[in-house]
Amino acid sequence: MILYSNAKINLGLNILNKRIDGLHNISSVFYPTDFYSDIIELNVSNKFNFTSSGIMIPGNNNTCIKAWDLMKKIYNIPNVNIHLHKRIPIGGGLGGGSSNAAFILKSLNDLFSLDISNDELKRYALSIGADCPFFIENIPKYVSGIGDKMEDVSLDLENYKIRLFDPGIHVSTKEAYAVISPSLPDSNIVDIIKKPIDKWRDLLVNDFELIIFKRYPDLEKFKEKIYLMGAKYVSMSGSGSVFFGIF
């Protein structure tokens, strides 16, 4: 079984407030993309084995193994061999690890005819990562809470080309959240994405950009260069520092 585990982009990202558990409530639209999909090969095997190639994955306790361990514990399914060819940049705000886990959950459900509902798969996915449930349905969603509350949104970017740009500067998610000042936005993201895309530039905001551009001024210049290439909308993805452009 071959799986193409896709990335997602954040269309707008508002950090609303900090919860008593230390996590942050957000507001965003998650949009699935097909660039830089990771490739996962999954087959029944005599014993469990995980291997990877492509971009190096730090540590052994990755999301593919977490998803497998969860399903094995609950359903006692046969062993499998998983090979992950990693292409989605790690730590770029693109949800690659969450996508990998969700695709493993879905494929094991199909492979062993477990008949698990999407709602149940989402609950399993949430135990692995906050934005992991998004990839179960893998369609555009308005996301709130810590990324676990989702509502369908009508948005189709099929007539546009989405391109990734990596400035080569790594921004730690922990670092970004440590210095962010949560605030309520002036406009609702769902209302903004209903407007023509050439209006998004001044309205659709990623709150992390303001603080990260202060620390890394070259990133703001990098963003402007993408606009000069003809992009209709450019944003940092998640907490950065990979950018995407919609052309």
C-alpha positions in Angstrom: 0.0 0.0 0.0 1.4 3.4 -1.1 0.2 6.5 0.7 0.8 10.1 -0.3 0.8 12.1 2.9 0.2 15.7 2.0 1.0 19.0 3.8 -1.3 21.8 4.8 -1.0 25.6 4.9 -2.4 28.1 7.4 -4.6 30.8 5.7 -4.4 33.3 8.5 -3.3 32.4 12.0 -4.5 34.4 15.0 -3.3 33.5 18.5 -6.3 34.4 20.6 -5.3 33.6 24.2 -3.2 31.4 26.5 -5.0 28.6 28.4 -4.3 27.6 32.0 -2.7 24.4 30.7 -0.1 26.6 28.8 -1.4 25.9 25.3 -2.9 28.6 23.1 -6.3 29.0 21.5 -6.0 29.8 17.8 -8.1 30.8 14.8 -7.0 29.7 11.3 -8.1 28.1 8.1 -6.2 24.9 7.3 -6.0 24.1 3.6 -4.6 20.8 2.3 -2.0 20.9 -0.4 -0.3 18.4 -2.7 3.2 19.8 -2.8 6.0 17.9 -1.2 3.9 15.0 -0.2 5.6 12.4 2.0 5.5 8.9 0.5 4.6 6.1 2.9 4.8 2.4 2.0 2.9 0.1 4.3 2.7 -3.7 4.1 1.8 -6.6 6.4 4.9 -8.2 7.8 6.0 -10.9 10.3 7.3 -8.3 12.7 6.9 -4.5 13.0 9.6 -2.5 11.3 10.0 1.2 10.5 12.5 2.8 8.2 12.8 6.2 6.6 14.7 8.0 3.9 14.8 11.6 2.5 14.8 14.4 5.2 16.3 13.0 8.4 13.7 12.6 11.2 15.1 13.4 14.7 14.7 10.5 17.2 12.9 7.2 16.9 9.6 8.1 18.5 8.1 9.7 15.5 4.4 10.1 14.6 4.2 7.0 12.3 5.4 4.8 15.2 3.0 6.6 17.6 0.0 5.9 15.3 1.1 2.2 14.9 1.5 1.7 18.6 -1.9 3.2 19.3 -3.7 1.0 16.8 -1.8 -2.2 17.8 -2.6 -1.6 21.5 -6.4 -1.1 20.8 -7.0 -3.6 18.0 -4.2 -6.1 18.3 -3.7 -5.9 14.5 -1.0 -7.9 12.6 2.5 -6.4 12.3 3.4 -4.2 9.4 6.4 -2.8 7.7 6.4 1.0 7.3 8.8 3.0 5.1 8.6 6.8 5.1 10.2 8.9 2.5 10.2 12.3 4.0 9.9 15.3 1.7 7.9 17.8 3.7 10.2 20.2 5.6 10.3 19.5 9.3 9.4 22.4 11.6 8.1 24.5 8.8 4.5 24.8 10.0 3.2 22.4 7.3 1.9 19.6 9.5 4.0 16.9 7.9 4.3 14.8 11.1 0.6 15.1 11.9 -0.3 14.1 8.3 1.9 11.0 8.5 0.2 9.9 11.7 -3.3 10.5 10.3 -2.5 8.6 7.1 -1.2 5.6 9.1 -4.4 5.6 11.1 -6.6 5.7 8.1 -4.6 3.1 6.1 -4.5 0.6 9.0 -8.3 1.0 9.3 -8.7 0.2 5.6 -6.0 -2.5 5.5 -7.5 -4.5 8.3 -11.2 -3.6 7.7 -11.6 -2.2 11.3 -14.6 -0.1 10.3 -13.6 2.8 12.5 -15.6 5.9 12.0 -13.9 9.2 11.1 -15.0 10.7 14.4 -13.2 7.9 16.3 -10.1 8.2 14.1 -10.1 11.9 14.9 -10.1 11.1 18.6 -7.1 8.8 18.1 -5.4 11.4 16.0 -5.9 14.1 18.7 -3.9 12.0 21.2 -1.0 12.2 18.8 -1.1 15.9 17.9 -3.4 18.9 18.0 -3.6 19.4 14.2 -3.5 15.7 13.4 -7.3 15.3 13.2 -7.5 17.7 10.3 -5.8 15.2 8.0 -8.5 12.5 8.7 -10.9 14.3 6.4 -8.2 16.3 4.7 -10.5 19.1 3.4 -10.5 22.9 4.0 -11.5 23.6 7.6 -11.9 26.6 9.9 -9.9 25.6 13.0 -10.2 26.9 16.5 -9.4 25.8 20.1 -5.8 24.3 20.1 -6.4 23.2 16.6 -8.8 20.4 17.6 -12.1 22.2 16.8 -13.0 22.2 13.1 -15.8 23.4 10.8 -16.1 22.9 7.1 -15.4 26.0 4.9 -16.0 26.5 1.3 -12.7 27.3 -0.4 -11.2 26.1 -3.7 -7.8 27.2 -4.8 -7.5 24.7 -7.7 -7.1 27.5 -10.2 -4.1 28.8 -8.4 -0.6 27.4 -8.0 0.8 27.2 -4.4 4.6 27.2 -4.1 6.8 26.7 -1.1 9.8 28.9 -0.2 12.3 28.0 2.4 14.6 30.9 3.6 16.9 28.5 5.4 16.2 30.1 8.8 14.8 27.8 11.5 12.3 29.3 13.9 11.5 27.1 17.0 7.8 26.7 17.6 8.5 26.9 21.3 10.5 30.1 20.8 7.7 31.6 18.7 4.9 30.9 21.2 7.1 32.1 24.1 7.2 35.6 22.8 3.8 35.9 21.1 1.3 38.4 22.7 -2.2 36.9 22.2 -4.9 39.2 21.0 -8.4 39.2 19.4 -8.4 39.9 15.6 -10.2 42.8 14.0 -11.8 40.6 11.4 -13.0 37.0 11.2 -10.8 34.7 9.0 -13.7 33.0 7.4 -15.1 36.3 6.3 -11.8 37.4 4.9 -11.3 34.3 2.7 -14.6 34.9 1.1 -13.1 38.1 -0.4 -11.1 38.1 -3.7 -7.6 36.7 -3.1 -5.9 39.9 -4.2 -7.6 41.5 -1.1 -6.0 39.0 1.3 -2.6 40.7 1.5 -3.7 43.4 3.9 -6.4 41.4 5.7 -5.3 37.8 6.2 -2.7 37.9 8.9 -0.3 35.4 10.6 0.2 36.8 14.0 3.7 35.2 14.3 5.1 37.3 11.4 5.1 40.5 13.4 7.3 39.2 16.2 9.5 36.9 14.0 10.2 39.6 11.5 11.5 41.8 14.4 13.9 39.1 15.3 14.8 38.1 11.8 14.4 41.2 9.5 15.6 39.3 6.5 12.5 37.2 6.6 10.3 40.2 5.9 12.5 41.1 2.9 12.2 37.4 1.8 8.4 37.7 1.9 8.4 40.9 -0.2 10.6 39.2 -2.8 7.9 36.5 -3.3 5.3 39.2 -3.9 7.7 40.7 -6.5 7.7 37.3 -8.3 4.0 37.8 -8.9 2.3 36.1 -6.0 -1.2 37.2 -5.1 -0.8 36.2 -1.5 2.2 35.3 0.6 2.4 34.1 4.2 4.6 32.3 6.6 3.2 28.9 7.4 2.4 28.3 11.0 5.1 29.6 13.3 7.6 29.5 10.4 9.8 29.9 8.8 8.8 28.3 5.6 6.7 30.6 3.4 4.0 29.8 0.8 3.0 31.9 -2.2 -0.3 31.6 -4.0 0.1 32.5 -7.7 
